[in-house]
Amino acid sequence: MDEVTQLLSFFLSFLFGFGFHILTKWHFKISETYSTIMKYFTTILFVLDIVLLYIYFMYHLNDGVIHIYFLFFVAFGFVVFDILQKHVKLHFFLPSKVAKLFRR
């Protein structure tokens, strides 16, 4: 894999971590009203969909090569967005409808 493709894969993985954090918050906010069995079922489907979406993106970007350090960048993006959400006022950066999802 050449350097440009690898850097794009790092960047996509980092941004995917941001998106994963947003979708996870949204999923858990929606599933609060479900029964316990339905929570487990929807969470399994959610994780399966997220994994398939990541594989799909990587397949089109670098022929489906997924290294462990790409997954580290997904986790790093997830953690960075969590820290940003707690310490930075995101309503300046996010549209108001998206920012309403993260209000407590």
N, CA, C and O atoms as CSV, one atom per row, in Angstrom:
chain,resi,resn,atom,element,x,y,z
A,1,MET,N,N,0.849,-1.163,0.000
A,1,MET,CA,C,0.000,0.000,0.000
A,1,MET,C,C,0.903,1.237,0.000
A,1,MET,O,O,1.853,1.327,0.777
A,2,ASP,N,N,0.594,2.167,-0.869
A,2,ASP,CA,C,1.433,3.366,-0.943
A,2,ASP,C,C,1.090,4.335,0.194
A,2,ASP,O,O,0.105,4.152,0.909
A,3,GLU,N,N,1.919,5.362,0.342
A,3,GLU,CA,C,1.801,6.266,1.479
A,3,GLU,C,C,0.528,7.093,1.447
A,3,GLU,O,O,-0.086,7.330,2.487
A,4,VAL,N,N,0.127,7.532,0.264
A,4,VAL,CA,C,-1.071,8.368,0.148
A,4,VAL,C,C,-2.311,7.578,0.556
A,4,VAL,O,O,-3.157,8.084,1.293
A,5,THR,N,N,-2.417,6.368,0.088
A,5,THR,CA,C,-3.551,5.522,0.447
A,5,THR,C,C,-3.558,5.229,1.942
A,5,THR,O,O,-4.618,5.185,2.566
A,6,GLN,N,N,-2.388,5.032,2.508
A,6,GLN,CA,C,-2.306,4.752,3.930
A,6,GLN,C,C,-2.707,5.974,4.754
A,6,GLN,O,O,-3.410,5.837,5.755
A,7,LEU,N,N,-2.273,7.159,4.348
A,7,LEU,CA,C,-2.665,8.375,5.061
A,7,LEU,C,C,-4.161,8.637,4.929
A,7,LEU,O,O,-4.803,9.068,5.887
A,8,LEU,N,N,-4.716,8.380,3.755
A,8,LEU,CA,C,-6.159,8.519,3.578
A,8,LEU,C,C,-6.920,7.518,4.450
A,8,LEU,O,O,-7.987,7.830,4.979
A,9,SER,N,N,-6.369,6.329,4.593
A,9,SER,CA,C,-6.997,5.318,5.448
A,9,SER,C,C,-6.952,5.740,6.911
A,9,SER,O,O,-7.922,5.542,7.643
A,10,PHE,N,N,-5.826,6.324,7.347
A,10,PHE,CA,C,-5.743,6.852,8.705
A,10,PHE,C,C,-6.784,7.948,8.924
A,10,PHE,O,O,-7.497,7.946,9.928
A,11,PHE,N,N,-6.865,8.875,7.986
A,11,PHE,CA,C,-7.794,9.994,8.102
A,11,PHE,C,C,-9.247,9.508,8.106
A,11,PHE,O,O,-10.058,9.973,8.907
A,12,LEU,N,N,-9.570,8.576,7.213
A,12,LEU,CA,C,-10.923,8.041,7.167
A,12,LEU,C,C,-11.247,7.292,8.460
A,12,LEU,O,O,-12.362,7.398,8.970
A,13,SER,N,N,-10.304,6.554,8.982
A,13,SER,CA,C,-10.530,5.825,10.225
A,13,SER,C,C,-10.761,6.788,11.391
A,13,SER,O,O,-11.624,6.554,12.237
A,14,PHE,N,N,-9.989,7.865,11.427
A,14,PHE,CA,C,-10.162,8.871,12.476
A,14,PHE,C,C,-11.538,9.526,12.373
A,14,PHE,O,O,-12.222,9.678,13.386
A,15,LEU,N,N,-11.952,9.914,11.177
A,15,LEU,CA,C,-13.277,10.506,10.986
A,15,LEU,C,C,-14.385,9.494,11.248
A,15,LEU,O,O,-15.458,9.855,11.731
A,16,PHE,N,N,-14.132,8.243,10.933
A,16,PHE,CA,C,-15.113,7.203,11.219
A,16,PHE,C,C,-15.312,7.059,12.726
A,16,PHE,O,O,-16.420,6.777,13.182
A,17,GLY,N,N,-14.248,7.250,13.498
A,17,GLY,CA,C,-14.370,7.242,14.956
A,17,GLY,C,C,-15.275,8.360,15.443
A,17,GLY,O,O,-16.062,8.160,16.368
A,18,PHE,N,N,-15.171,9.554,14.822
A,18,PHE,CA,C,-16.076,10.657,15.150
A,18,PHE,C,C,-17.515,10.247,14.865
A,18,PHE,O,O,-18.395,10.395,15.713
A,19,GLY,N,N,-17.743,9.731,13.658
A,19,GLY,CA,C,-19.092,9.331,13.269
A,19,GLY,C,C,-19.622,8.206,14.131
A,19,GLY,O,O,-20.811,8.176,14.451
A,20,PHE,N,N,-18.763,7.286,14.508
A,20,PHE,CA,C,-19.159,6.177,15.370
A,20,PHE,C,C,-19.606,6.692,16.731
A,20,PHE,O,O,-20.567,6.184,17.309
A,21,HIS,N,N,-18.910,7.694,17.239
A,21,HIS,CA,C,-19.293,8.277,18.520
A,21,HIS,C,C,-20.664,8.946,18.420
A,21,HIS,O,O,-21.504,8.767,19.302
A,22,ILE,N,N,-20.889,9.697,17.379
A,22,ILE,CA,C,-22.175,10.374,17.183
A,22,ILE,C,C,-23.305,9.358,17.065
A,22,ILE,O,O,-24.341,9.498,17.715
A,23,LEU,N,N,-23.107,8.345,16.242
A,23,LEU,CA,C,-24.151,7.343,16.050
A,23,LEU,C,C,-24.389,6.507,17.310
A,23,LEU,O,O,-25.519,6.093,17.568
A,24,THR,N,N,-23.345,6.257,18.092
A,24,THR,CA,C,-23.503,5.504,19.328
A,24,THR,C,C,-24.340,6.284,20.336
A,24,THR,O,O,-25.240,5.730,20.967
A,25,LYS,N,N,-24.035,7.583,20.485
A,25,LYS,CA,C,-24.831,8.418,21.387
A,25,LYS,C,C,-26.292,8.423,20.952
A,25,LYS,O,O,-27.198,8.300,21.776
A,26,TRP,N,N,-26.507,8.565,19.660
A,26,TRP,CA,C,-27.862,8.614,19.121
A,26,TRP,C,C,-28.588,7.285,19.349
A,26,TRP,O,O,-29.758,7.265,19.731
A,27,HIS,N,N,-27.880,6.177,19.110
A,27,HIS,CA,C,-28.474,4.856,19.292
A,27,HIS,C,C,-28.898,4.631,20.742
A,27,HIS,O,O,-30.007,4.163,20.999
A,28,PHE,N,N,-28.022,4.963,21.688
A,28,PHE,CA,C,-28.355,4.737,23.088
A,28,PHE,C,C,-29.444,5.687,23.578
A,28,PHE,O,O,-30.218,5.341,24.472
A,29,LYS,N,N,-29.504,6.873,22.999
A,29,LYS,CA,C,-30.580,7.794,23.366
A,29,LYS,C,C,-31.926,7.267,22.874
A,29,LYS,O,O,-32.936,7.396,23.566
A,30,ILE,N,N,-31.941,6.679,21.693
A,30,ILE,CA,C,-33.180,6.140,21.143
A,30,ILE,C,C,-33.590,4.863,21.868
A,30,ILE,O,O,-34.775,4.661,22.135
A,31,SER,N,N,-32.642,4.012,22.186
A,31,SER,CA,C,-32.975,2.699,22.744
A,31,SER,C,C,-33.272,2.717,24.239
A,31,SER,O,O,-33.465,1.656,24.832
A,32,GLU,N,N,-33.315,3.892,24.866
A,32,GLU,CA,C,-33.644,3.961,26.292
A,32,GLU,C,C,-35.043,3.436,26.582
A,32,GLU,O,O,-35.292,2.892,27.658
A,33,THR,N,N,-35.953,3.595,25.635
A,33,THR,CA,C,-37.345,3.213,25.886
A,33,THR,C,C,-37.629,1.754,25.544
A,33,THR,O,O,-38.730,1.273,25.810
A,34,TYR,N,N,-36.682,1.046,24.971
A,34,TYR,CA,C,-36.903,-0.337,24.555
A,34,TYR,C,C,-36.829,-1.284,25.745
A,34,TYR,O,O,-36.287,-0.942,26.796
A,35,SER,N,N,-37.377,-2.470,25.565
A,35,SER,CA,C,-37.208,-3.520,26.567
A,35,SER,C,C,-35.768,-4.039,26.506
A,35,SER,O,O,-35.032,-3.733,25.567
A,36,THR,N,N,-35.381,-4.809,27.491
A,36,THR,CA,C,-34.002,-5.287,27.582
A,36,THR,C,C,-33.622,-6.164,26.390
A,36,THR,O,O,-32.532,-6.017,25.836
A,37,ILE,N,N,-34.497,-7.058,25.998
A,37,ILE,CA,C,-34.208,-7.938,24.869
A,37,ILE,C,C,-34.071,-7.130,23.581
A,37,ILE,O,O,-33.196,-7.394,22.757
A,38,MET,N,N,-34.955,-6.137,23.424
A,38,MET,CA,C,-34.892,-5.312,22.226
A,38,MET,C,C,-33.629,-4.454,22.208
A,38,MET,O,O,-33.077,-4.197,21.139
A,39,LYS,N,N,-33.163,-4.009,23.377
A,39,LYS,CA,C,-31.909,-3.253,23.452
A,39,LYS,C,C,-30.738,-4.100,22.966
A,39,LYS,O,O,-29.910,-3.639,22.180
A,40,TYR,N,N,-30.675,-5.351,23.444
A,40,TYR,CA,C,-29.592,-6.237,23.011
A,40,TYR,C,C,-29.659,-6.492,21.511
A,40,TYR,O,O,-28.641,-6.448,20.821
A,41,PHE,N,N,-30.838,-6.755,21.018
A,41,PHE,CA,C,-31.015,-7.045,19.597
A,41,PHE,C,C,-30.631,-5.849,18.730
A,41,PHE,O,O,-29.911,-6.009,17.744
A,42,THR,N,N,-31.105,-4.652,19.084
A,42,THR,CA,C,-30.781,-3.478,18.269
A,42,THR,C,C,-29.309,-3.095,18.381
A,42,THR,O,O,-28.726,-2.588,17.423
A,43,THR,N,N,-28.701,-3.336,19.550
A,43,THR,CA,C,-27.277,-3.034,19.697
A,43,THR,C,C,-26.432,-3.975,18.849
A,43,THR,O,O,-25.451,-3.546,18.242
A,44,ILE,N,N,-26.798,-5.248,18.799
A,44,ILE,CA,C,-26.072,-6.202,17.949
A,44,ILE,C,C,-26.212,-5.802,16.478
A,44,ILE,O,O,-25.232,-5.826,15.733
A,45,LEU,N,N,-27.402,-5.442,16.067
A,45,LEU,CA,C,-27.595,-5.000,14.681
A,45,LEU,C,C,-26.844,-3.707,14.390
A,45,LEU,O,O,-26.289,-3.536,13.304
A,46,PHE,N,N,-26.829,-2.800,15.356
A,46,PHE,CA,C,-26.111,-1.535,15.193
A,46,PHE,C,C,-24.617,-1.778,15.001
A,46,PHE,O,O,-24.009,-1.222,14.087
A,47,VAL,N,N,-24.033,-2.599,15.852
A,47,VAL,CA,C,-22.595,-2.883,15.749
A,47,VAL,C,C,-22.286,-3.607,14.441
A,47,VAL,O,O,-21.281,-3.313,13.795
A,48,LEU,N,N,-23.121,-4.532,14.056
A,48,LEU,CA,C,-22.924,-5.244,12.796
A,48,LEU,C,C,-22.971,-4.276,11.610
A,48,LEU,O,O,-22.146,-4.367,10.701
A,49,ASP,N,N,-23.923,-3.361,11.618
A,49,ASP,CA,C,-24.013,-2.375,10.541
A,49,ASP,C,C,-22.805,-1.452,10.497
A,49,ASP,O,O,-22.303,-1.134,9.419
A,50,ILE,N,N,-22.337,-1.020,11.664
A,50,ILE,CA,C,-21.172,-0.136,11.716
A,50,ILE,C,C,-19.927,-0.852,11.186
A,50,ILE,O,O,-19.148,-0.271,10.431
A,51,VAL,N,N,-19.745,-2.093,11.577
A,51,VAL,CA,C,-18.588,-2.861,11.104
A,51,VAL,C,C,-18.649,-3.060,9.594
A,51,VAL,O,O,-17.641,-2.905,8.905
A,52,LEU,N,N,-19.823,-3.401,9.080
A,52,LEU,CA,C,-19.968,-3.579,7.629
A,52,LEU,C,C,-19.747,-2.275,6.879
A,52,LEU,O,O,-19.178,-2.277,5.787
A,53,LEU,N,N,-20.190,-1.164,7.451
A,53,LEU,CA,C,-19.964,0.132,6.822
A,53,LEU,C,C,-18.478,0.465,6.781
A,53,LEU,O,O,-17.991,0.978,5.774
A,54,TYR,N,N,-17.753,0.183,7.855
A,54,TYR,CA,C,-16.307,0.431,7.878
A,54,TYR,C,C,-15.583,-0.451,6.857
A,54,TYR,O,O,-14.684,0.016,6.156
A,55,ILE,N,N,-15.970,-1.705,6.776
A,55,ILE,CA,C,-15.355,-2.600,5.787
A,55,ILE,C,C,-15.657,-2.115,4.370
A,55,ILE,O,O,-14.794,-2.169,3.495
A,56,TYR,N,N,-16.875,-1.645,4.148
A,56,TYR,CA,C,-17.252,-1.117,2.831
A,56,TYR,C,C,-16.388,0.090,2.452
A,56,TYR,O,O,-15.897,0.177,1.327
A,57,PHE,N,N,-16.207,1.021,3.397
A,57,PHE,CA,C,-15.360,2.194,3.128
A,57,PHE,C,C,-13.928,1.779,2.841
A,57,PHE,O,O,-13.309,2.288,1.906
A,58,MET,N,N,-13.398,0.861,3.636
A,58,MET,CA,C,-12.023,0.422,3.428
A,58,MET,C,C,-11.875,-0.363,2.124
A,58,MET,O,O,-10.836,-0.288,1.468
A,59,TYR,N,N,-12.888,-1.097,1.757
A,59,TYR,CA,C,-12.836,-1.834,0.498
A,59,TYR,C,C,-12.718,-0.876,-0.682
A,59,TYR,O,O,-11.971,-1.140,-1.624
A,60,HIS,N,N,-13.444,0.221,-0.637
A,60,HIS,CA,C,-13.387,1.172,-1.741
A,60,HIS,C,C,-12.168,2.083,-1.679
A,60,HIS,O,O,-11.751,2.623,-2.703
A,61,LEU,N,N,-11.593,2.261,-0.499
A,61,LEU,CA,C,-10.436,3.132,-0.389
A,61,LEU,C,C,-9.133,2.396,-0.675
A,61,LEU,O,O,-8.298,2.882,-1.439
A,62,ASN,N,N,-8.955,1.221,-0.063
A,62,ASN,CA,C,-7.673,0.526,-0.222
A,62,ASN,C,C,-7.839,-0.976,-0.435
A,62,ASN,O,O,-7.030,-1.766,0.051
A,63,ASP,N,N,-8.875,-1.368,-1.156
A,63,ASP,CA,C,-9.132,-2.770,-1.503
A,63,ASP,C,C,-9.364,-3.656,-0.286
A,63,ASP,O,O,-9.040,-4.843,-0.315
A,64,GLY,N,N,-9.913,-3.103,0.767
A,64,GLY,CA,C,-10.317,-3.890,1.927
A,64,GLY,C,C,-9.205,-4.273,2.871
A,64,GLY,O,O,-9.388,-5.175,3.689
A,65,VAL,N,N,-8.062,-3.628,2.792
A,65,VAL,CA,C,-6.967,-3.933,3.707
A,65,VAL,C,C,-7.228,-3.203,5.023
A,65,VAL,O,O,-7.276,-1.974,5.062
A,66,ILE,N,N,-7.394,-3.964,6.090
A,66,ILE,CA,C,-7.651,-3.378,7.403
A,66,ILE,C,C,-6.547,-3.845,8.342
A,66,ILE,O,O,-6.438,-5.029,8.658
A,67,HIS,N,N,-5.730,-2.891,8.781
A,67,HIS,CA,C,-4.665,-3.187,9.733
A,67,HIS,C,C,-5.128,-2.810,11.130
A,67,HIS,O,O,-6.093,-2.062,11.289
A,68,ILE,N,N,-4.453,-3.316,12.124
A,68,ILE,CA,C,-4.828,-3.043,13.506
A,68,ILE,C,C,-4.665,-1.566,13.828
A,68,ILE,O,O,-5.423,-1.032,14.638
A,69,TYR,N,N,-3.692,-0.886,13.213
A,69,TYR,CA,C,-3.511,0.528,13.522
A,69,TYR,C,C,-4.609,1.383,12.908
A,69,TYR,O,O,-4.827,2.502,13.374
A,70,PHE,N,N,-5.305,0.911,11.890
A,70,PHE,CA,C,-6.494,1.626,11.411
A,70,PHE,C,C,-7.589,1.564,12.474
A,70,PHE,O,O,-8.302,2.543,12.694
A,71,LEU,N,N,-7.720,0.420,13.126
A,71,LEU,CA,C,-8.714,0.289,14.184
A,71,LEU,C,C,-8.337,1.121,15.406
A,71,LEU,O,O,-9.211,1.620,16.114
A,72,PHE,N,N,-7.025,1.272,15.655
A,72,PHE,CA,C,-6.589,2.165,16.716
A,72,PHE,C,C,-7.002,3.604,16.421
A,72,PHE,O,O,-7.370,4.343,17.333
A,73,PHE,N,N,-6.945,4.003,15.152
A,73,PHE,CA,C,-7.348,5.354,14.786
A,73,PHE,C,C,-8.861,5.537,14.911
A,73,PHE,O,O,-9.318,6.638,15.219
A,74,VAL,N,N,-9.638,4.497,14.681
A,74,VAL,CA,C,-11.081,4.583,14.921
A,74,VAL,C,C,-11.324,4.819,16.409
A,74,VAL,O,O,-12.112,5.690,16.780
A,75,ALA,N,N,-10.661,4.057,17.249
A,75,ALA,CA,C,-10.809,4.229,18.699
A,75,ALA,C,C,-10.301,5.597,19.138
A,75,ALA,O,O,-10.899,6.232,20.007
A,76,PHE,N,N,-9.208,6.051,18.546
A,76,PHE,CA,C,-8.653,7.365,18.878
A,76,PHE,C,C,-9.626,8.478,18.483
A,76,PHE,O,O,-9.809,9.431,19.240
A,77,GLY,N,N,-10.244,8.369,17.319
A,77,GLY,CA,C,-11.243,9.344,16.902
A,77,GLY,C,C,-12.446,9.347,17.816
A,77,GLY,O,O,-13.002,10.405,18.110
A,78,PHE,N,N,-12.857,8.166,18.272
A,78,PHE,CA,C,-13.971,8.044,19.206
A,78,PHE,C,C,-13.653,8.768,20.512
A,78,PHE,O,O,-14.483,9.518,21.024
A,79,VAL,N,N,-12.461,8.547,21.049
A,79,VAL,CA,C,-12.063,9.151,22.320
A,79,VAL,C,C,-11.872,10.657,22.173
A,79,VAL,O,O,-12.278,11.420,23.050
A,80,VAL,N,N,-11.263,11.088,21.080
A,80,VAL,CA,C,-11.049,12.524,20.858
A,80,VAL,C,C,-12.386,13.248,20.767
A,80,VAL,O,O,-12.541,14.332,21.331
A,81,PHE,N,N,-13.352,12.665,20.066
A,81,PHE,CA,C,-14.651,13.319,19.960
A,81,PHE,C,C,-15.349,13.344,21.311
A,81,PHE,O,O,-16.061,14.302,21.614
A,82,ASP,N,N,-15.162,12.315,22.129
A,82,ASP,CA,C,-15.741,12.301,23.470
A,82,ASP,C,C,-15.150,13.426,24.313
A,82,ASP,O,O,-15.878,14.112,25.030
A,83,ILE,N,N,-13.846,13.617,24.233
A,83,ILE,CA,C,-13.187,14.700,24.969
A,83,ILE,C,C,-13.643,16.056,24.450
A,83,ILE,O,O,-13.921,16.961,25.237
A,84,LEU,N,N,-13.722,16.204,23.125
A,84,LEU,CA,C,-14.202,17.462,22.550
A,84,LEU,C,C,-15.628,17.765,22.974
A,84,LEU,O,O,-15.970,18.915,23.250
A,85,GLN,N,N,-16.445,16.749,23.025
A,85,GLN,CA,C,-17.839,16.944,23.400
A,85,GLN,C,C,-17.964,17.420,24.843
A,85,GLN,O,O,-18.850,18.214,25.158
A,86,LYS,N,N,-17.095,16.947,25.711
A,86,LYS,CA,C,-17.171,17.321,27.118
A,86,LYS,C,C,-16.575,18.700,27.389
A,86,LYS,O,O,-17.063,19.415,28.264
A,87,HIS,N,N,-15.527,19.087,26.656
A,87,HIS,CA,C,-14.775,20.286,27.010
A,87,HIS,C,C,-14.924,21.456,26.034
A,87,HIS,O,O,-14.534,22.577,26.361
A,88,VAL,N,N,-15.473,21.219,24.863
A,88,VAL,CA,C,-15.610,22.284,23.873
A,88,VAL,C,C,-17.089,22.461,23.578
A,88,VAL,O,O,-17.831,21.484,23.470
A,89,LYS,N,N,-17.510,23.696,23.448
A,89,LYS,CA,C,-18.908,23.957,23.108
A,89,LYS,C,C,-19.093,23.703,21.618
A,89,LYS,O,O,-18.726,24.519,20.773
A,90,LEU,N,N,-19.675,22.543,21.327
A,90,LEU,CA,C,-19.790,22.122,19.930
A,90,LEU,C,C,-20.911,22.821,19.186
A,90,LEU,O,O,-20.996,22.697,17.964
A,91,HIS,N,N,-21.781,23.557,19.882
A,91,HIS,CA,C,-22.861,24.210,19.161
A,91,HIS,C,C,-22.345,25.317,18.251
A,91,HIS,O,O,-23.074,25.781,17.374
A,92,PHE,N,N,-21.092,25.753,18.445
A,92,PHE,CA,C,-20.504,26.704,17.516
A,92,PHE,C,C,-20.113,26.030,16.195
A,92,PHE,O,O,-20.089,26.669,15.144
A,93,PHE,N,N,-19.811,24.736,16.267
A,93,PHE,CA,C,-19.329,24.013,15.100
A,93,PHE,C,C,-20.404,23.163,14.433
A,93,PHE,O,O,-20.368,22.949,13.221
A,94,LEU,N,N,-21.355,22.680,15.221
A,94,LEU,CA,C,-22.383,21.792,14.690
A,94,LEU,C,C,-23.670,22.559,14.443
A,94,LEU,O,O,-23.962,23.518,15.157
A,95,PRO,N,N,-24.437,22.159,13.456
A,95,PRO,CA,C,-25.752,22.776,13.270
A,95,PRO,C,C,-26.632,22.537,14.496
A,95,PRO,O,O,-26.412,21.593,15.255
A,96,SER,N,N,-27.612,23.385,14.676
A,96,SER,CA,C,-28.408,23.353,15.904
A,96,SER,C,C,-29.167,22.045,16.075
A,96,SER,O,O,-29.319,21.581,17.205
A,97,LYS,N,N,-29.647,21.436,15.002
A,97,LYS,CA,C,-30.403,20.191,15.130
A,97,LYS,C,C,-29.519,19.044,15.579
A,97,LYS,O,O,-29.962,18.186,16.342
A,98,VAL,N,N,-28.282,19.013,15.122
A,98,VAL,CA,C,-27.361,17.967,15.548
A,98,VAL,C,C,-26.894,18.223,16.977
A,98,VAL,O,O,-26.705,17.284,17.749
A,99,ALA,N,N,-26.711,19.488,17.326
A,99,ALA,CA,C,-26.268,19.826,18.674
A,99,ALA,C,C,-27.322,19.467,19.720
A,99,ALA,O,O,-26.974,19.178,20.865
A,100,LYS,N,N,-28.593,19.479,19.352
A,100,LYS,CA,C,-29.656,19.120,20.292
A,100,LYS,C,C,-29.548,17.661,20.736
A,100,LYS,O,O,-29.977,17.322,21.839
A,101,LEU,N,N,-28.986,16.804,19.902
A,101,LEU,CA,C,-28.832,15.398,20.274
A,101,LEU,C,C,-27.873,15.211,21.436
A,101,LEU,O,O,-27.983,14.245,22.191
A,102,PHE,N,N,-26.920,16.149,21.581
A,102,PHE,CA,C,-25.870,15.973,22.590
A,102,PHE,C,C,-26.132,16.753,23.864
A,102,PHE,O,O,-25.323,16.702,24.791
A,103,ARG,N,N,-27.226,17.461,23.931
A,103,ARG,CA,C,-27.539,18.181,25.160
A,103,ARG,C,C,-27.968,17.195,26.221
A,103,ARG,O,O,-28.579,16.171,25.915
A,104,ARG,N,N,-27.655,17.493,27.448
A,104,ARG,CA,C,-27.972,16.577,28.533
A,104,ARG,C,C,-29.170,17.039,29.297
A,104,ARG,O,O,-29.583,16.383,30.253
